[in-house]
């Protein structure tokens, strides 16, 4: 079966965001942090663009959260929207609370984390980097 991993784009904030995510989830970046300036054909980029992240990956459970920064001089633009969420399924209510509290700090809470009518403990928010998250704990799924 194929495996899906969320891939996020940032406008010069990928390293900062992933350092923040690492502070919540722990772990080490898989393969380190790859910068644009290390790629062939980037000699003419500004120093700021050379320092942007070409690729970063953080293991969370058995999955990878991955990202890169856009490069404006390549004609790339970032449009932050609500068309993508990263959905986290923690192993306990306590872990759900910790993740929700940590990641939502400085962001905008859409639904506070609480027991929902469908039986799950759920909340959603946009973090301070514009990424939308869902935290969903269900005792049956966690077994």
N, CA, C and O atoms as a GROMACS GRO file, in nm:
protein
  572
    1UNK      N    1   0.085  -0.118   0.000
    1UNK     CA    2   0.000   0.000   0.000
    1UNK      C    3   0.089   0.124   0.000
    1UNK      O    4   0.190   0.128   0.069
    2UNK      N    5   0.051   0.223  -0.076
    2UNK     CA    6   0.125   0.348  -0.082
    2UNK      C    7   0.113   0.422   0.051
    2UNK      O    8   0.015   0.406   0.124
    3UNK      N    9   0.211   0.502   0.080
    3UNK     CA   10   0.214   0.582   0.204
    3UNK      C   11   0.204   0.728   0.166
    3UNK      O   12   0.270   0.772   0.071
    4UNK      N   13   0.125   0.804   0.237
    4UNK     CA   14   0.110   0.946   0.212
    4UNK      C   15   0.178   1.026   0.322
    4UNK      O   16   0.165   0.995   0.440
    5UNK      N   17   0.252   1.128   0.282
    5UNK     CA   18   0.316   1.218   0.377
    5UNK      C   19   0.283   1.362   0.337
    5UNK      O   20   0.298   1.398   0.221
    6UNK      N   21   0.238   1.444   0.432
    6UNK     CA   22   0.210   1.583   0.398
    6UNK      C   23   0.338   1.658   0.362
    6UNK      O   24   0.442   1.639   0.424
    7UNK      N   25   0.329   1.743   0.261
    7UNK     CA   26   0.441   1.826   0.218
    7UNK      C   27   0.394   1.971   0.220
    7UNK      O   28   0.297   2.006   0.153
    8UNK      N   29   0.463   2.053   0.295
    8UNK     CA   30   0.423   2.192   0.316
    8UNK      C   31   0.519   2.287   0.245
    8UNK      O   32   0.637   2.256   0.229
    9UNK      N   33   0.469   2.400   0.203
    9UNK     CA   34   0.552   2.505   0.143
    9UNK      C   35   0.545   2.630   0.231
    9UNK      O   36   0.440   2.662   0.287
   10UNK      N   37   0.658   2.698   0.240
   10UNK     CA   38   0.669   2.821   0.319
   10UNK      C   39   0.737   2.928   0.235
   10UNK      O   40   0.800   2.897   0.134
   11UNK      N   41   0.724   3.051   0.277
   11UNK     CA   42   0.791   3.163   0.212
   11UNK      C   43   0.905   3.211   0.302
   11UNK      O   44   0.898   3.317   0.363
   12UNK      N   45   1.011   3.129   0.307
   12UNK     CA   46   1.129   3.163   0.387
   12UNK      C   47   1.118   3.127   0.534
   12UNK      O   48   1.206   3.165   0.612
   13UNK      N   49   1.015   3.054   0.574
   13UNK     CA   50   0.995   3.020   0.716
   13UNK      C   51   1.000   2.869   0.742
   13UNK      O   52   0.966   2.827   0.853
   14UNK      N   53   1.040   2.788   0.646
   14UNK     CA   54   1.037   2.642   0.664
   14UNK      C   55   1.126   2.597   0.781
   14UNK      O   56   1.082   2.519   0.864
   15UNK      N   57   1.248   2.646   0.788
   15UNK     CA   58   1.338   2.604   0.896
   15UNK      C   59   1.284   2.648   1.031
   15UNK      O   60   1.284   2.570   1.126
   16UNK      N   61   1.237   2.771   1.041
   16UNK     CA   62   1.180   2.821   1.166
   16UNK      C   63   1.058   2.738   1.207
   16UNK      O   64   1.046   2.699   1.323
   17UNK      N   65   0.970   2.712   1.112
   17UNK     CA   66   0.849   2.635   1.142
   17UNK      C   67   0.885   2.493   1.185
   17UNK      O   68   0.828   2.442   1.281
   18UNK      N   69   0.978   2.430   1.115
   18UNK     CA   70   1.011   2.291   1.149
   18UNK      C   71   1.091   2.281   1.279
   18UNK      O   72   1.082   2.179   1.347
   19UNK      N   73   1.166   2.381   1.314
   19UNK     CA   74   1.230   2.384   1.445
   19UNK      C   75   1.123   2.392   1.554
   19UNK      O   76   1.134   2.327   1.658
   20UNK      N   77   1.019   2.472   1.528
   20UNK     CA   78   0.905   2.481   1.619
   20UNK      C   79   0.834   2.347   1.627
   20UNK      O   80   0.805   2.300   1.737
   21UNK      N   81   0.804   2.283   1.514
   21UNK     CA   82   0.736   2.153   1.514
   21UNK      C   83   0.821   2.048   1.586
   21UNK      O   84   0.768   1.963   1.657
   22UNK      N   85   0.951   2.054   1.566
   22UNK     CA   86   1.042   1.961   1.634
   22UNK      C   87   1.034   1.980   1.786
   22UNK      O   88   1.047   1.883   1.860
   23UNK      N   89   1.014   2.104   1.832
   23UNK     CA   90   1.004   2.128   1.976
   23UNK      C   91   0.878   2.065   2.034
   23UNK      O   92   0.874   2.034   2.153
   24UNK      N   93   0.776   2.044   1.952
   24UNK     CA   94   0.652   1.982   1.998
   24UNK      C   95   0.660   1.830   1.986
   24UNK      O   96   0.626   1.759   2.081
   25UNK      N   97   0.706   1.779   1.871
   25UNK     CA   98   0.704   1.636   1.844
   25UNK      C   99   0.834   1.563   1.877
   25UNK      O  100   0.834   1.441   1.891
   26UNK      N  101   0.945   1.636   1.891
   26UNK     CA  102   1.074   1.572   1.912
   26UNK      C  103   1.128   1.518   1.781
   26UNK      O  104   1.078   1.551   1.674
   27UNK      N  105   1.230   1.434   1.791
   27UNK     CA  106   1.287   1.371   1.672
   27UNK      C  107   1.395   1.455   1.608
   27UNK      O  108   1.421   1.569   1.648
   28UNK      N  109   1.458   1.395   1.508
   28UNK     CA  110   1.566   1.460   1.433
   28UNK      C  111   1.524   1.470   1.287
   28UNK      O  112   1.450   1.385   1.238
   29UNK      N  113   1.571   1.574   1.219
   29UNK     CA  114   1.539   1.590   1.077
   29UNK      C  115   1.607   1.480   0.997
   29UNK      O  116   1.727   1.454   1.013
   30UNK      N  117   1.532   1.415   0.912
   30UNK     CA  118   1.584   1.306   0.829
   30UNK      C  119   1.674   1.368   0.721
   30UNK      O  120   1.627   1.444   0.637
   31UNK      N  121   1.802   1.334   0.724
   31UNK     CA  122   1.895   1.385   0.624
   31UNK      C  123   1.939   1.528   0.646
   31UNK      O  124   2.006   1.585   0.560
   32UNK      N  125   1.903   1.588   0.758
   32UNK     CA  126   1.941   1.726   0.785
   32UNK      C  127   1.852   1.825   0.713
   32UNK      O  128   1.743   1.792   0.667
   33UNK      N  129   1.900   1.949   0.703
   33UNK     CA  130   1.827   2.056   0.638
   33UNK      C  131   1.902   2.090   0.509
   33UNK      O  132   2.016   2.135   0.514
   34UNK      N  133   1.838   2.070   0.396
   34UNK     CA  134   1.899   2.098   0.266
   34UNK      C  135   1.861   2.239   0.222
   34UNK      O  136   1.743   2.274   0.216
   35UNK      N  137   1.962   2.319   0.192
   35UNK     CA  138   1.940   2.459   0.154
   35UNK      C  139   1.945   2.475   0.001
   35UNK      O  140   2.012   2.399  -0.068
   36UNK      N  141   1.875   2.574  -0.049
   36UNK     CA  142   1.870   2.601  -0.193
   36UNK      C  143   2.009   2.626  -0.250
   36UNK      O  144   2.039   2.582  -0.361
   37UNK      N  145   2.093   2.695  -0.175
   37UNK     CA  146   2.226   2.730  -0.224
   37UNK      C  147   2.316   2.611  -0.248
   37UNK      O  148   2.421   2.626  -0.311
   38UNK      N  149   2.278   2.493  -0.201
   38UNK     CA  150   2.359   2.373  -0.224
   38UNK      C  151   2.319   2.298  -0.351
   38UNK      O  152   2.384   2.200  -0.388
   39UNK      N  153   2.214   2.344  -0.417
   39UNK     CA  154   2.166   2.277  -0.538
   39UNK      C  155   2.235   2.335  -0.662
   39UNK      O  156   2.266   2.454  -0.665
   40UNK      N  157   2.260   2.251  -0.763
   40UNK     CA  158   2.318   2.302  -0.887
   40UNK      C  159   2.226   2.407  -0.951
   40UNK      O  160   2.103   2.395  -0.944
   41UNK      N  161   2.285   2.506  -1.013
   41UNK     CA  162   2.208   2.608  -1.084
   41UNK      C  163   2.154   2.719  -0.996
   41UNK      O  164   2.070   2.797  -1.041
   42UNK      N  165   2.199   2.727  -0.872
   42UNK     CA  166   2.148   2.831  -0.782
   42UNK      C  167   2.252   2.939  -0.753
   42UNK      O  168   2.237   3.017  -0.660
   43UNK      N  169   2.358   2.941  -0.833
   43UNK     CA  170   2.468   3.035  -0.808
   43UNK      C  171   2.423   3.181  -0.813
   43UNK      O  172   2.480   3.266  -0.744
   44UNK      N  173   2.321   3.211  -0.893
   44UNK     CA  174   2.278   3.350  -0.909
   44UNK      C  175   2.168   3.391  -0.813
   44UNK      O  176   2.117   3.503  -0.821
   45UNK      N  177   2.130   3.304  -0.722
   45UNK     CA  178   2.030   3.341  -0.621
   45UNK      C  179   2.090   3.440  -0.523
   45UNK      O  180   2.211   3.443  -0.501
   46UNK      N  181   2.004   3.522  -0.463
   46UNK     CA  182   2.049   3.612  -0.357
   46UNK      C  183   2.091   3.528  -0.237
   46UNK      O  184   2.056   3.410  -0.227
   47UNK      N  185   2.166   3.588  -0.147
   47UNK     CA  186   2.207   3.515  -0.026
   47UNK      C  187   2.085   3.469   0.053
   47UNK      O  188   2.085   3.360   0.110
   48UNK      N  189   1.980   3.553   0.056
   48UNK     CA  190   1.859   3.518   0.130
   48UNK      C  191   1.794   3.393   0.068
   48UNK      O  192   1.752   3.303   0.139
   49UNK      N  193   1.785   3.390  -0.066
   49UNK     CA  194   1.724   3.274  -0.131
   49UNK      C  195   1.812   3.150  -0.122
   49UNK      O  196   1.760   3.039  -0.112
   50UNK      N  197   1.943   3.166  -0.125
   50UNK     CA  198   2.034   3.052  -0.108
   50UNK      C  199   2.015   2.988   0.029
   50UNK      O  200   2.037   2.868   0.045
   51UNK      N  201   1.974   3.067   0.128
   51UNK     CA  202   1.956   3.016   0.264
   51UNK      C  203   1.818   2.956   0.287
   51UNK      O  204   1.791   2.902   0.394
   52UNK      N  205   1.730   2.963   0.188
   52UNK     CA  206   1.598   2.902   0.201
   52UNK      C  207   1.610   2.750   0.198
   52UNK      O  208   1.708   2.694   0.146
   53UNK      N  209   1.510   2.684   0.253
   53UNK     CA  210   1.512   2.538   0.264
   53UNK      C  211   1.463   2.475   0.133
   53UNK      O  212   1.355   2.506   0.084
   54UNK      N  213   1.547   2.387   0.078
   54UNK     CA  214   1.509   2.310  -0.039
   54UNK      C  215   1.428   2.188   0.003
   54UNK      O  216   1.332   2.149  -0.065
   55UNK      N  217   1.468   2.126   0.116
   55UNK     CA  218   1.392   2.011   0.167
   55UNK      C  219   1.426   1.991   0.315
   55UNK      O  220   1.540   2.003   0.358
   56UNK      N  221   1.320   1.958   0.391
   56UNK     CA  222   1.334   1.923   0.532
   56UNK      C  223   1.226   1.820   0.563
   56UNK      O  224   1.115   1.827   0.511
   57UNK      N  225   1.259   1.723   0.648
   57UNK     CA  226   1.162   1.618   0.683
   57UNK      C  227   1.177   1.584   0.831
   57UNK      O  228   1.287   1.562   0.881
   58UNK      N  229   1.063   1.581   0.900
   58UNK     CA  230   1.059   1.548   1.042
   58UNK      C  231   0.972   1.425   1.062
   58UNK      O  232   0.854   1.427   1.028
   59UNK      N  233   1.029   1.316   1.119
   59UNK     CA  234   0.946   1.200   1.147
   59UNK      C  235   0.851   1.227   1.262
   59UNK      O  236   0.890   1.281   1.365
   60UNK      N  237   0.725   1.188   1.242
   60UNK     CA  238   0.624   1.198   1.348
   60UNK      C  239   0.553   1.064   1.348
   60UNK      O  240   0.479   1.031   1.255
   61UNK      N  241   0.575   0.986   1.454
   61UNK     CA  242   0.525   0.850   1.454
   61UNK      C  243   0.590   0.774   1.340
   61UNK      O  244   0.712   0.781   1.324
   62UNK      N  245   0.512   0.703   1.261
   62UNK     CA  246   0.566   0.630   1.146
   62UNK      C  247   0.560   0.709   1.017
   62UNK      O  248   0.580   0.652   0.910
   63UNK      N  249   0.531   0.840   1.025
   63UNK     CA  250   0.514   0.922   0.906
   63UNK      C  251   0.621   1.031   0.900
   63UNK      O  252   0.696   1.050   0.995
   64UNK      N  253   0.625   1.101   0.787
   64UNK     CA  254   0.716   1.214   0.771
   64UNK      C  255   0.634   1.338   0.738
   64UNK      O  256   0.546   1.335   0.652
   65UNK      N  257   0.665   1.448   0.807
   65UNK     CA  258   0.614   1.579   0.771
   65UNK      C  259   0.728   1.646   0.696
   65UNK      O  260   0.838   1.660   0.749
   66UNK      N  261   0.703   1.688   0.571
   66UNK     CA  262   0.809   1.742   0.487
   66UNK      C  263   0.774   1.882   0.439
   66UNK      O  264   0.658   1.921   0.439
   67UNK      N  265   0.878   1.957   0.398
   67UNK     CA  266   0.852   2.094   0.353
   67UNK      C  267   0.969   2.149   0.274
   67UNK      O  268   1.078   2.092   0.270
   68UNK      N  269   0.943   2.264   0.212
   68UNK     CA  270   1.044   2.345   0.147
   68UNK      C  271   0.995   2.489   0.144
   68UNK      O  272   0.878   2.517   0.171
   69UNK      N  273   1.086   2.579   0.111
   69UNK     CA  274   1.052   2.719   0.090
   69UNK      C  275   1.035   2.744  -0.059
   69UNK      O  276   1.098   2.677  -0.141
   70UNK      N  277   0.948   2.839  -0.094
   70UNK     CA  278   0.939   2.882  -0.233
   70UNK      C  279   1.060   2.968  -0.265
   70UNK      O  280   1.129   3.017  -0.175
   71UNK      N  281   1.087   2.987  -0.394
   71UNK     CA  282   1.196   3.074  -0.438
   71UNK      C  283   1.135   3.180  -0.530
   71UNK      O  284   1.106   3.153  -0.646
   72UNK      N  285   1.114   3.301  -0.477
   72UNK     CA  286   1.048   3.406  -0.556
   72UNK      C  287   1.116   3.434  -0.691
   72UNK      O  288   1.047   3.460  -0.790
   73UNK      N  289   1.250   3.430  -0.696
   73UNK     CA  290   1.317   3.460  -0.823
   73UNK      C  291   1.294   3.352  -0.928
   73UNK      O  292   1.321   3.374  -1.046
   74UNK      N  293   1.244   3.235  -0.887
   74UNK     CA  294   1.205   3.130  -0.981
   74UNK      C  295   1.060   3.148  -1.026
   74UNK      O  296   1.006   3.065  -1.100
   75UNK      N  297   0.996   3.258  -0.982
   75UNK     CA  298   0.858   3.284  -1.017
   75UNK      C  299   0.757   3.216  -0.926
   75UNK      O  300   0.638   3.216  -0.955
   76UNK      N  301   0.803   3.160  -0.815
   76UNK     CA  302   0.715   3.090  -0.722
   76UNK      C  303   0.651   3.189  -0.625
   76UNK      O  304   0.716   3.283  -0.580
   77UNK      N  305   0.523   3.167  -0.594
   77UNK     CA  306   0.454   3.246  -0.494
   77UNK      C  307   0.382   3.150  -0.399
   77UNK      O  308   0.345   3.039  -0.437
   78UNK      N  309   0.365   3.194  -0.279
   78UNK     CA  310   0.296   3.114  -0.179
   78UNK      C  311   0.158   3.175  -0.154
   78UNK      O  312   0.146   3.294  -0.126
   79UNK      N  313   0.056   3.092  -0.165
   79UNK     CA  314  -0.080   3.133  -0.135
   79UNK      C  315  -0.128   3.051  -0.017
   79UNK      O  316  -0.166   2.934  -0.032
   80UNK      N  317  -0.127   3.112   0.102
   80UNK     CA  318  -0.171   3.042   0.222
   80UNK      C  319  -0.322   3.029   0.215
   80UNK      O  320  -0.392   3.127   0.191
   81UNK      N  321  -0.373   2.908   0.236
   81UNK     CA  322  -0.516   2.886   0.232
   81UNK      C  323  -0.557   2.774   0.324
   81UNK      O  324  -0.474   2.716   0.394
   82UNK      N  325  -0.685   2.745   0.324
   82UNK     CA  326  -0.734   2.640   0.413
   82UNK      C  327  -0.765   2.512   0.337
   82UNK      O  328  -0.847   2.432   0.381
   83UNK      N  329  -0.698   2.492   0.224
   83UNK     CA  330  -0.724   2.373   0.144
   83UNK      C  331  -0.644   2.251   0.188
   83UNK      O  332  -0.664   2.143   0.134
   84UNK      N  333  -0.556   2.266   0.284
   84UNK     CA  334  -0.478   2.153   0.334
   84UNK      C  335  -0.472   2.156   0.486
   84UNK      O  336  -0.454   2.261   0.547
   85UNK      N  337  -0.488   2.040   0.546
   85UNK     CA  338  -0.472   2.023   0.690
   85UNK      C  339  -0.376   1.908   0.714
   85UNK      O  340  -0.368   1.814   0.634
   86UNK      N  341  -0.303   1.916   0.822
   86UNK     CA  342  -0.227   1.802   0.871
   86UNK      C  343  -0.309   1.747   0.987
   86UNK      O  344  -0.334   1.817   1.085
   87UNK      N  345  -0.349   1.621   0.975
   87UNK     CA  346  -0.433   1.559   1.076
   87UNK      C  347  -0.348   1.466   1.162
   87UNK      O  348  -0.287   1.372   1.110
   88UNK      N  349  -0.344   1.491   1.291
   88UNK     CA  350  -0.263   1.416   1.386
   88UNK      C  351  -0.355   1.328   1.470
   88UNK      O  352  -0.458   1.374   1.519
   89UNK      N  353  -0.317   1.202   1.487
   89UNK     CA  354  -0.393   1.108   1.568
   89UNK      C  355  -0.305   1.063   1.686
   89UNK      O  356  -0.235   0.962   1.675
   90UNK      N  357  -0.307   1.137   1.798
   90UNK     CA  358  -0.223   1.102   1.913
   90UNK      C  359  -0.272   0.974   1.980
   90UNK      O  360  -0.381   0.925   1.953
   91UNK      N  361  -0.188   0.922   2.070
   91UNK     CA  362  -0.217   0.795   2.136
   91UNK      C  363  -0.292   0.811   2.268
   91UNK      O  364  -0.334   0.711   2.327
   92UNK      N  365  -0.311   0.936   2.315
   92UNK     CA  366  -0.383   0.959   2.440
   92UNK      C  367  -0.444   1.099   2.439
   92UNK      O  368  -0.405   1.184   2.360
   93UNK      N  369  -0.541   1.120   2.529
   93UNK     CA  370  -0.600   1.254   2.544
   93UNK      C  371  -0.494   1.353   2.591
   93UNK      O  372  -0.491   1.468   2.547
   94UNK      N  373  -0.407   1.307   2.680
   94UNK     CA  374  -0.302   1.395   2.733
   94UNK      C  375  -0.208   1.441   2.620
   94UNK      O  376  -0.171   1.558   2.614
   95UNK      N  377  -0.171   1.347   2.532
   95UNK     CA  378  -0.085   1.383   2.419
   95UNK      C  379  -0.160   1.476   2.324
   95UNK      O  380  -0.101   1.569   2.269
   96UNK      N  381  -0.290   1.452   2.304
   96UNK     CA  382  -0.372   1.539   2.219
   96UNK      C  383  -0.372   1.681   2.275
   96UNK      O  384  -0.355   1.777   2.200
   97UNK      N  385  -0.390   1.694   2.406
   97UNK     CA  386  -0.389   1.826   2.470
   97UNK      C  387  -0.254   1.895   2.454
   97UNK      O  388  -0.248   2.014   2.424
   98UNK      N  389  -0.146   1.821   2.475
   98UNK     CA  390  -0.011   1.876   2.465
   98UNK      C  391   0.017   1.927   2.324
   98UNK      O  392   0.066   2.038   2.305
   99UNK      N  393  -0.015   1.846   2.225
   99UNK     CA  394   0.009   1.883   2.086
   99UNK      C  395  -0.078   2.003   2.048
   99UNK      O  396  -0.029   2.099   1.988
  100UNK      N  397  -0.206   1.997   2.082
  100UNK     CA  398  -0.297   2.107   2.048
  100UNK      C  399  -0.249   2.238   2.110
  100UNK      O  400  -0.240   2.340   2.042
  101UNK      N  401  -0.219   2.234   2.238
  101UNK     CA  402  -0.175   2.356   2.308
  101UNK      C  403  -0.046   2.410   2.249
  101UNK      O  404  -0.034   2.530   2.225
  102UNK      N  405   0.049   2.322   2.225
  102UNK     CA  406   0.179   2.366   2.173
  102UNK      C  407   0.171   2.423   2.033
  102UNK      O  408   0.221   2.533   2.008
  103UNK      N  409   0.108   2.350   1.942
  103UNK     CA  410   0.104   2.394   1.803
  103UNK      C  411   0.012   2.513   1.780
  103UNK      O  412   0.038   2.594   1.690
  104UNK      N  413  -0.093   2.526   1.859
  104UNK     CA  414  -0.187   2.636   1.836
  104UNK      C  415  -0.142   2.768   1.899
  104UNK      O  416  -0.201   2.873   1.873
  105UNK      N  417  -0.037   2.764   1.981
  105UNK     CA  418   0.011   2.886   2.046
  105UNK      C  419   0.051   2.990   1.940
  105UNK      O  420   0.134   2.962   1.853
  106UNK      N  421  -0.008   3.107   1.948
  106UNK     CA  422   0.021   3.213   1.853
  106UNK      C  423  -0.057   3.201   1.724
  106UNK      O  424  -0.041   3.284   1.634
  107UNK      N  425  -0.142   3.100   1.713
  107UNK     CA  426  -0.221   3.079   1.592
  107UNK      C  427  -0.367   3.114   1.615
  107UNK      O  428  -0.400   3.190   1.707
  108UNK      N  429  -0.455   3.060   1.532
  108UNK     CA  430  -0.598   3.086   1.541
  108UNK      C  431  -0.673   2.954   1.557
  108UNK      O  432  -0.671   2.870   1.468
  109UNK      N  433  -0.739   2.938   1.670
  109UNK     CA  434  -0.816   2.816   1.696
  109UNK      C  435  -0.949   2.823   1.623
  109UNK      O  436  -1.025   2.919   1.639
  110UNK      N  437  -0.977   2.720   1.543
  110UNK     CA  438  -1.105   2.709   1.472
  110UNK      C  439  -1.207   2.637   1.559
  110UNK      O  440  -1.319   2.684   1.577
  111UNK      N  441  -1.168   2.523   1.613
  111UNK     CA  442  -1.252   2.444   1.704
  111UNK      C  443  -1.167   2.407   1.824
  111UNK      O  444  -1.068   2.336   1.809
  112UNK      N  445  -1.203   2.452   1.944
  112UNK     CA  446  -1.128   2.411   2.062
  112UNK      C  447  -1.129   2.259   2.075
  112UNK      O  448  -1.225   2.193   2.035
  113UNK      N  449  -1.023   2.204   2.131
  113UNK     CA  450  -1.019   2.059   2.147
  113UNK      C  451  -1.113   2.020   2.260
  113UNK      O  452  -1.099   2.066   2.374
  114UNK      N  453  -1.210   1.934   2.227
  114UNK     CA  454  -1.309   1.890   2.324
  114UNK      C  455  -1.381   1.768   2.268
  114UNK      O  456  -1.367   1.734   2.151
  115UNK      N  457  -1.457   1.703   2.353
  115UNK     CA  458  -1.536   1.589   2.309
  115UNK      C  459  -1.638   1.636   2.206
  115UNK      O  460  -1.706   1.737   2.227
  116UNK      N  461  -1.648   1.563   2.095
  116UNK     CA  462  -1.738   1.601   1.987
  116UNK      C  463  -1.857   1.507   1.979
  116UNK      O  464  -1.854   1.397   2.034
  117UNK      N  465  -1.962   1.550   1.912
  117UNK     CA  466  -2.086   1.472   1.903
  117UNK      C  467  -2.065   1.337   1.837
  117UNK      O  468  -2.142   1.244   1.861
  118UNK      N  469  -1.961   1.323   1.753
  118UNK     CA  470  -1.938   1.195   1.686
  118UNK      C  471  -1.855   1.098   1.771
  118UNK      O  472  -1.826   0.986   1.729
  119UNK      N  473  -1.818   1.143   1.891
  119UNK     CA  474  -1.751   1.054   1.986
  119UNK      C  475  -1.602   1.072   2.000
  119UNK      O  476  -1.541   1.010   2.088
  120UNK      N  477  -1.539   1.154   1.916
  120UNK     CA  478  -1.395   1.175   1.925
  120UNK      C  479  -1.363   1.299   2.007
  120UNK      O  480  -1.449   1.384   2.029
  121UNK      N  481  -1.239   1.309   2.050
  121UNK     CA  482  -1.183   1.426   2.115
  121UNK      C  483  -1.108   1.499   2.005
  121UNK      O  484  -1.005   1.450   1.957
  122UNK      N  485  -1.156   1.616   1.964
  122UNK     CA  486  -1.110   1.678   1.841
  122UNK      C  487  -1.100   1.829   1.855
  122UNK      O  488  -1.178   1.891   1.927
  123UNK      N  489  -1.004   1.886   1.785
  123UNK     CA  490  -0.992   2.030   1.773
  123UNK      C  491  -0.914   2.064   1.647
  123UNK      O  492  -0.839   1.981   1.596
  124UNK      N  493  -0.932   2.187   1.596
  124UNK     CA  494  -0.860   2.229   1.477
  124UNK      C  495  -0.818   2.375   1.491
  124UNK      O  496  -0.878   2.452   1.565
  125UNK      N  497  -0.712   2.411   1.418
  125UNK     CA  498  -0.656   2.545   1.427
  125UNK      C  499  -0.560   2.570   1.311
  125UNK      O  500  -0.519   2.478   1.240
  126UNK      N  501  -0.526   2.697   1.294
  126UNK     CA  502  -0.422   2.739   1.203
  126UNK      C  503  -0.306   2.784   1.290
  126UNK      O  504  -0.324   2.869   1.378
  127UNK      N  505  -0.186   2.729   1.267
  127UNK     CA  506  -0.073   2.768   1.351
  127UNK      C  507  -0.018   2.904   1.307
  127UNK      O  508  -0.065   2.963   1.210
  128UNK      N  509   0.080   2.952   1.380
  128UNK     CA  510   0.134   3.086   1.355
  128UNK      C  511   0.207   3.097   1.221
  128UNK      O  512   0.246   3.207   1.181
  129UNK      N  513   0.225   2.984   1.151
  129UNK     CA  514   0.288   2.984   1.019
  129UNK      C  515   0.186   2.969   0.906
  129UNK      O  516   0.223   2.959   0.789
  130UNK      N  517   0.057   2.966   0.941
  130UNK     CA  518  -0.047   2.955   0.840
  130UNK      C  519  -0.084   2.813   0.804
  130UNK      O  520  -0.164   2.792   0.713
  131UNK      N  521  -0.028   2.713   0.874
  131UNK     CA  522  -0.058   2.573   0.846
  131UNK      C  523  -0.179   2.532   0.928
  131UNK      O  524  -0.188   2.563   1.047
  132UNK      N  525  -0.273   2.462   0.865
  132UNK     CA  526  -0.394   2.415   0.932
  132UNK      C  527  -0.372   2.273   0.985
  132UNK      O  528  -0.320   2.186   0.915
  133UNK      N  529  -0.412   2.253   1.110
  133UNK     CA  530  -0.394   2.125   1.179
  133UNK      C  531  -0.526   2.077   1.236
  133UNK      O  532  -0.612   2.157   1.272
  134UNK      N  533  -0.541   1.945   1.245
  134UNK     CA  534  -0.651   1.881   1.317
  134UNK      C  535  -0.587   1.783   1.415
  134UNK      O  536  -0.499   1.705   1.378
  135UNK      N  537  -0.633   1.786   1.538
  135UNK     CA  538  -0.589   1.689   1.639
  135UNK      C  539  -0.711   1.606   1.673
  135UNK      O  540  -0.813   1.660   1.716
  136UNK      N  541  -0.701   1.475   1.654
  136UNK     CA  542  -0.815   1.386   1.667
  136UNK      C  543  -0.777   1.264   1.749
  136UNK      O  544  -0.696   1.182   1.704
  137UNK      N  545  -0.834   1.251   1.868
  137UNK     CA  546  -0.809   1.133   1.951
  137UNK      C  547  -0.938   1.053   1.961
  137UNK      O  548  -1.044   1.106   1.994
  138UNK      N  549  -0.926   0.924   1.932
  138UNK     CA  550  -1.035   0.830   1.947
  138UNK      C  551  -0.977   0.707   2.015
  138UNK      O  552  -0.886   0.643   1.962
  139UNK      N  553  -1.029   0.674   2.131
  139UNK     CA  554  -0.975   0.563   2.209
  139UNK      C  555  -0.968   0.434   2.129
  139UNK      O  556  -0.872   0.358   2.143
  140UNK      N  557  -1.070   0.408   2.046
  140UNK     CA  558  -1.071   0.285   1.965
  140UNK      C  559  -0.961   0.283   1.861
  140UNK      O  560  -0.900   0.178   1.838
  141UNK      N  561  -0.933   0.399   1.797
  141UNK     CA  562  -0.827   0.406   1.695
  141UNK      C  563  -0.689   0.392   1.758
  141UNK      O  564  -0.596   0.340   1.696
  142UNK      N  565  -0.676   0.438   1.881
  142UNK     CA  566  -0.544   0.440   1.948
  142UNK      C  567  -0.499   0.301   1.993
  142UNK      O  568  -0.382   0.282   2.025
  143UNK      N  569  -0.592   0.204   1.995
  143UNK     CA  570  -0.555   0.069   2.041
  143UNK      C  571  -0.471  -0.006   1.941
  143UNK      O  572  -0.433  -0.120   1.966
   0.00000   0.00000   0.00000
